[in-house]
Amino acid sequence: MKEASVSTVMGSANIIEGSRRACILLPMGTQFDIADALYSPKSNRNLLSFKDIRRNGYHIETVSEGKVEYLHITRITQGSKAIVERLPAFSTELYFTNINTIEANIAVHQKLVTGHQKLSVVHQKCNENFNVWHDRLGHPGIGMMRKIIINSCGHSLQNQKILPNDFTCATCAQGKLIIRPSPAKVNTESINFLERIQGDICGPIYPPCGTFRYFMVLVDASTRWSHVSLLSTRNLAFARFLAQLIRLRAHFPDFPLKAIRLDNTGEFTSQTFNDYCMSIGISVEHLVAHVHTQNGLAESFIKRLQMIVKPLLMRSQLPVSAWGHAILHAATLIRIRPTSNHKFSPLQLVLGKEPNISHLKVFGCTVYVPIAPPQRSKMGPQRRLGIYVGYDSASIIRFSI
């Protein structure tokens, strides 16, 4: 808390006892973060300036309805304007609204012990909320968290400025080894959706996850839309690729696959595979021997999966043999993450709408799942404990017993 004073028409007045960061919440859920709010215990009202509204990324406009004037606080989302708050006017040409009293008490005087207790509680709740979503989203960095918050809905982190600058995660520090790419190697070509897919196989991985020792990735070079399949042997790669190709043709009939870039493994260099791709008009591009940078998109995608999987397993304390569940869950999380080439996520680029992440849970948390009808009785338990290991849709989860 620092001292401050203001000047009025009557001269200097010490009505300001301090200033500090304030976080206020309006009736319709809009949250404002004010870096330097003035604290005046003698004041009967809280004053919010237009400058603070604009600093939080919102816009203002006045609208007259009959004899009543209203102030609309708006926000531009995906090119469309949305009204987030509607404030009526006083006769004194001021606009009024109600402020959540708990959130408004962040800016307090250092001598008020009760105010400091409320400040600690609010900061603790904000940090706990951030930690929960950090776990649910697969331990992304601060920059990636900001992108996800802006381009998704269904979460409680609506204002990106509430992210803590001093946040540290021990699991991320132990499970990640980040090497920044060279700017000269960043691909800037612009192609259409499904014009080229790049694929690769990772494995063998020990210990195995059940019968699975490998996983195959397919990545669209335009939108970074991806698909991951678990494989027990490399011989199943062609069958998994064929199944995904049929699925893409059914879901996106207007975007035919034109080319696929793969490594020189035997599964993708067989005559049967080449003949099938040629019959449906797909050009197969194989790499120059030992030049892995030509398939850098698939290689980097595998590294992203590994950087998410390691913190997930360490945080949940599940055995390493559960890597298959973590790989599939990490693949779904990557689809809702914006990439370096686009400010929108692959899911938003393909489907054209913001991803709703309200159904996300922390990987490895405890869930209650229904007992199958043949195994339950009318008077016995109807649910049992399970371990959350991902989801297939907003209403269908994957669990392990």
C-alpha positions in Angstrom: 0.0 0.0 0.0 1.3 3.4 -0.9 0.2 6.9 0.2 -1.7 9.1 -2.3 -3.7 12.3 -2.3 -5.9 14.2 -4.7 -6.6 17.9 -5.4 -10.1 19.3 -5.4 -11.6 22.8 -6.2 -11.3 23.5 -2.4 -7.6 22.7 -2.4 -5.6 19.6 -1.4 -7.6 16.9 0.4 -6.2 13.9 2.0 -9.2 11.7 1.3 -7.1 9.0 -0.3 -5.4 6.7 2.2 -3.6 4.4 -0.2 -3.7 2.6 -3.6 -3.4 -1.0 -4.6 -4.4 -3.5 -7.2 -8.2 -4.2 -7.2 -10.3 -6.9 -8.8 -14.0 -6.1 -9.1 -16.9 -8.2 -10.4 -20.0 -6.7 -12.1 -23.5 -8.3 -11.9 -23.3 -10.1 -15.3 -20.0 -11.7 -14.4 -17.6 -9.2 -16.1 -14.4 -9.0 -14.1 -12.1 -5.9 -14.1 -8.5 -5.9 -13.0 -7.3 -2.4 -11.9 -3.6 -2.1 -11.4 -3.6 1.1 -9.3 -7.0 1.6 -7.5 -7.3 4.5 -5.0 -8.7 3.6 -1.5 -10.9 6.2 0.2 -12.8 5.0 3.3 -14.8 8.2 3.4 -16.3 7.7 0.0 -19.9 6.3 -0.3 -19.4 5.0 -3.9 -16.9 3.1 -6.0 -16.0 5.0 -9.2 -14.9 3.1 -12.3 -13.3 5.1 -15.1 -13.7 4.6 -18.8 -9.9 4.2 -19.0 -9.9 1.2 -16.8 -12.7 -0.4 -18.8 -10.7 0.0 -22.0 -7.5 -1.3 -20.4 -9.3 -4.6 -19.6 -10.1 -5.1 -23.3 -13.7 -3.8 -23.4 -15.4 -1.1 -25.3 -18.2 1.4 -24.3 -21.1 2.9 -26.1 -24.2 4.9 -25.0 -27.7 4.0 -26.0 -30.9 5.9 -25.3 -34.2 4.0 -24.8 -37.0 6.5 -24.3 -36.0 8.9 -21.6 -33.4 6.6 -20.1 -29.8 6.5 -21.2 -27.7 3.3 -20.8 -24.0 2.6 -21.0 -23.2 -0.7 -22.8 -19.9 -2.4 -22.1 -19.1 -4.5 -25.1 -16.4 -7.0 -26.2 -15.4 -8.1 -29.7 -15.3 -11.9 -30.0 -14.5 -13.5 -33.4 -15.5 -10.4 -35.3 -18.9 -10.0 -33.5 -19.8 -7.6 -30.8 -21.3 -8.8 -27.6 -22.9 -6.7 -24.8 -21.4 -7.9 -21.4 -22.8 -5.3 -19.1 -25.7 -2.7 -19.3 -25.5 0.3 -16.9 -28.4 2.8 -16.5 -27.6 6.5 -16.0 -28.1 8.9 -13.1 -29.4 12.4 -13.5 -25.9 13.5 -12.7 -24.7 11.9 -16.0 -23.0 9.1 -14.1 -23.8 5.4 -14.7 -24.4 3.0 -11.8 -24.2 -0.7 -11.2 -23.5 -3.1 -8.3 -20.1 -4.5 -7.5 -19.4 -7.7 -5.7 -18.3 -6.7 -2.2 -15.9 -9.5 -1.6 -14.0 -8.9 -4.9 -14.0 -5.1 -4.4 -12.2 -5.4 -1.1 -8.9 -6.3 -2.8 -7.9 -2.6 -2.6 -7.7 -2.0 1.2 -5.6 0.0 3.6 -2.7 -1.7 5.2 -3.9 -0.9 8.7 -7.2 -2.8 8.2 -6.5 -6.4 9.3 -9.9 -7.6 8.1 -9.2 -6.2 4.7 -5.9 -8.0 4.5 -7.6 -11.2 5.4 -10.1 -10.8 2.6 -7.3 -9.9 0.2 -5.4 -13.1 1.1 -8.5 -15.2 0.6 -9.3 -13.7 -2.8 -5.7 -14.2 -4.0 -5.7 -17.7 -2.7 -8.9 -18.5 -4.5 -7.6 -17.0 -7.7 -4.4 -19.1 -7.4 -6.2 -22.3 -6.6 -8.6 -21.7 -9.6 -5.6 -21.2 -11.8 -3.8 -24.3 -10.5 -6.9 -26.4 -11.2 -7.2 -25.3 -14.8 -3.4 -25.6 -15.2 -3.8 -29.3 -14.3 -6.9 -29.8 -16.4 -5.3 -28.4 -19.5 -2.2 -30.6 -19.2 0.3 -28.2 -17.6 0.7 -25.6 -20.4 2.9 -22.6 -20.0 1.7 -19.1 -19.1 1.7 -17.9 -22.7 -0.3 -20.9 -23.8 -2.7 -20.5 -20.9 -3.5 -17.0 -22.1 -4.2 -18.2 -25.6 -6.5 -21.0 -24.4 -8.4 -18.6 -22.1 -9.0 -16.1 -25.0 -10.1 -18.7 -27.6 -12.2 -21.1 -25.5 -15.3 -21.0 -23.3 -16.7 -22.9 -20.3 -13.9 -21.9 -17.9 -13.8 -19.4 -15.0 -10.6 -17.6 -16.1 -12.3 -15.1 -18.3 -9.8 -12.3 -17.7 -6.3 -13.1 -18.8 -4.8 -10.5 -16.6 -5.5 -12.5 -13.5 -2.9 -15.0 -14.4 -0.1 -14.9 -11.7 3.3 -13.7 -13.0 5.2 -15.6 -10.4 3.5 -19.0 -11.0 5.8 -22.0 -10.7 4.9 -25.7 -11.1 7.3 -28.3 -9.7 5.8 -31.0 -12.0 6.4 -28.8 -15.1 10.0 -28.1 -14.0 10.7 -31.8 -13.6 8.8 -33.2 -16.6 9.7 -30.7 -19.3 12.9 -29.9 -21.2 12.0 -27.1 -23.6 14.4 -26.3 -26.5 13.4 -23.3 -28.5 13.2 -23.8 -32.3 15.4 -21.9 -34.7 13.4 -19.1 -36.4 15.0 -20.1 -39.7 13.4 -23.5 -39.5 9.8 -22.3 -39.0 7.6 -23.2 -41.9 5.7 -20.3 -43.4 3.9 -22.0 -46.3 0.2 -21.6 -46.6 -1.9 -24.6 -47.7 -5.5 -25.7 -47.4 -7.0 -28.0 -44.9 -6.1 -31.7 -45.6 -3.9 -30.7 -48.6 -1.1 -32.5 -46.9 -0.9 -34.8 -43.8 2.4 -35.8 -42.1 2.7 -38.9 -40.0 5.1 -40.9 -37.9 5.3 -43.8 -35.5 6.9 -43.6 -32.0 8.1 -46.7 -30.2 8.7 -49.3 -29.0 7.9 -47.9 -25.5 8.6 -49.8 -22.3 6.9 -50.7 -20.1 4.0 -51.3 -22.5 0.5 -50.0 -21.8 -1.4 -53.3 -21.8 -0.7 -54.7 -25.3 0.3 -51.3 -26.8 4.0 -50.5 -27.5 3.7 -47.9 -30.2 1.6 -44.9 -31.1 1.0 -43.3 -34.6 0.4 -39.6 -35.2 -1.2 -37.9 -38.2 -1.0 -34.1 -38.4 -2.6 -31.8 -40.9 0.0 -29.3 -42.2 -2.5 -26.4 -42.4 -4.6 -26.4 -39.3 -2.5 -28.7 -37.1 -5.6 -31.0 -36.7 -4.2 -34.3 -35.4 -5.1 -37.9 -34.7 -3.3 -40.4 -32.5 -3.7 -44.2 -32.5 -2.2 -46.7 -30.1 -0.6 -49.7 -31.8 0.4 -53.1 -30.4 2.6 -53.8 -33.4 3.8 -51.6 -36.3 2.0 -53.9 -38.7 -1.3 -52.3 -37.7 -0.3 -48.8 -38.9 -1.8 -49.3 -42.4 -5.1 -50.4 -40.9 -5.3 -47.5 -38.5 -4.4 -45.0 -41.3 -7.1 -46.5 -43.5 -9.7 -46.2 -40.8 -8.8 -42.5 -40.1 -8.8 -41.8 -43.9 -12.4 -43.2 -44.1 -13.4 -41.1 -41.1 -12.0 -37.9 -42.6 -13.8 -38.5 -45.9 -17.1 -39.0 -44.1 -16.7 -35.9 -41.9 -15.1 -33.5 -44.4 -16.2 -34.5 -47.9 -15.4 -31.1 -49.3 -11.7 -31.4 -48.4 -10.1 -34.4 -50.1 -6.7 -35.6 -48.9 -4.1 -34.8 -51.6 -0.7 -35.8 -50.1 0.8 -37.6 -47.2 4.4 -37.3 -46.0 5.7 -40.3 -44.0 9.1 -41.8 -43.0 10.7 -44.7 -44.7 9.5 -47.5 -42.4 8.4 -50.7 -43.9 4.7 -50.1 -43.1 4.6 -47.1 -45.3 6.9 -48.2 -48.1 5.1 -51.4 -49.0 3.8 -51.8 -52.5 0.3 -52.5 -51.1 0.3 -49.1 -49.3 1.5 -47.2 -52.4 -1.0 -48.9 -54.7 -3.9 -48.1 -52.4 -2.9 -44.4 -52.1 -2.4 -44.1 -55.8 -5.9 -45.6 -56.5 -7.6 -42.9 -54.4 -5.5 -40.0 -55.7 -3.2 -39.5 -52.7 0.4 -38.6 -53.4 2.9 -40.3 -51.0 6.0 -38.3 -50.1 8.9 -40.2 -48.5 11.8 -38.6 -46.8 15.4 -38.5 -47.7 17.3 -41.1 -45.6 18.3 -39.7 -42.2 16.9 -36.2 -42.9 14.2 -36.1 -40.2 13.7 -32.3 -40.6 11.6 -33.0 -43.7 9.0 -34.6 -41.4 9.5 -32.0 -38.7 5.8 -31.4 -38.1 5.2 -34.9 -37.0 8.4 -35.1 -35.0 7.6 -31.9 -33.1 4.1 -33.1 -32.5 5.4 -36.2 -30.8 7.7 -34.0 -28.6 4.6 -31.9 -27.6 2.8 -35.1 -26.6 5.7 -36.2 -24.5 6.0 -32.8 -22.8 2.3 -33.1 -21.8 2.3 -36.8 -20.9 5.3 -36.6 -18.5 3.7 -33.9 -16.1 0.3 -35.7 -16.3 1.8 -39.0 -15.1 4.0 -37.3 -12.5 1.1 -35.2 -11.1 -1.4 -38.0 -11.0 1.2 -40.5 -9.6 0.0 -43.1 -12.0 2.5 -45.8 -13.2 4.5 -45.2 -16.4 2.6 -48.1 -17.9 -0.4 -45.7 -18.1 1.3 -43.7 -20.8 -1.2 -44.9 -23.4 -4.1 -43.2 -21.6 -2.0 -40.0 -21.1 -1.1 -39.9 -24.8 -4.7 -40.0 -26.0 -5.7 -37.4 -23.4 -2.7 -35.2 -24.4 -3.8 -35.4 -28.0 -7.3 -34.1 -27.2 -5.7 -31.2 -25.1 -3.5 -30.2 -28.0 -6.5 -29.8 -30.3 -7.8 -27.0 -28.0 -4.5 -25.3 -27.8 -3.6 -22.5 -30.3 -0.4 -23.0 -32.2 2.5 -20.7 -33.2 1.1 -20.4 -36.7 -2.5 -19.6 -35.7 -4.0 -17.7 -32.8 -6.9 -20.1 -32.9 -6.9 -23.8 -31.9 -7.0 -26.6 -34.4 -10.5 -27.5 -33.2 -11.7 -24.0 -33.7 -10.2 -23.7 -37.2 -11.8 -26.9 -38.3 -15.2 -26.6 -36.7 -15.5 -22.8 -36.7 -16.5 -22.3 -33.1 -14.8 -21.8 -29.7 -14.1 -25.1 -27.9 -16.1 -25.5 -24.7 -13.8 -26.9 -22.0 -16.2 -26.8 -19.0 -16.2 -30.6 -18.9 -12.5 -31.0 -18.5 -11.2 -32.8 -15.3 -7.8 -33.2 -13.8 -6.1 -36.3 -15.3 -5.9 -39.1 -12.7 -8.6 -37.7 -10.5 -11.2 -39.9 -8.8 -14.6 -40.2 -10.5 -17.7 -42.2 -9.7 -18.8 -44.4 -12.7 -22.0 -46.5 -13.1 -21.8 -50.2 -12.5 -22.8 -52.3 -15.5 -26.4 -53.7 -15.1 -25.3 -57.4 -15.0 -23.0 -56.6 -12.1 -25.3 -54.5 -9.9 -28.3 -55.3 -7.8 -31.4 -53.2 -7.1 -30.5 -52.7 -3.4 -26.7 -52.6 -3.8 -24.3 -49.8 -4.9 -25.0 -48.3 -8.3 -21.6 -46.6 -8.8 -18.0 -47.4 -8.0 -14.7 -45.5 -7.9 -12.7 -45.0 -11.1 -9.7 -43.0 -12.3 -10.3 -40.3 -14.9 -8.0 -40.8 -17.9 -9.7 -38.6 -20.6 -12.8 -38.1 -22.5 -14.4 -38.9 -25.8 -17.0 -36.1 -25.8 -18.5 -33.6 -23.4 -20.7 -36.3 -21.8 -18.5 -39.4 -22.3 -15.4 -39.9 -20.2 -12.7 -42.6 -20.2 -11.8 -44.2 -16.9 -9.7 -46.9 -15.4 -10.6 -49.1 -12.5 
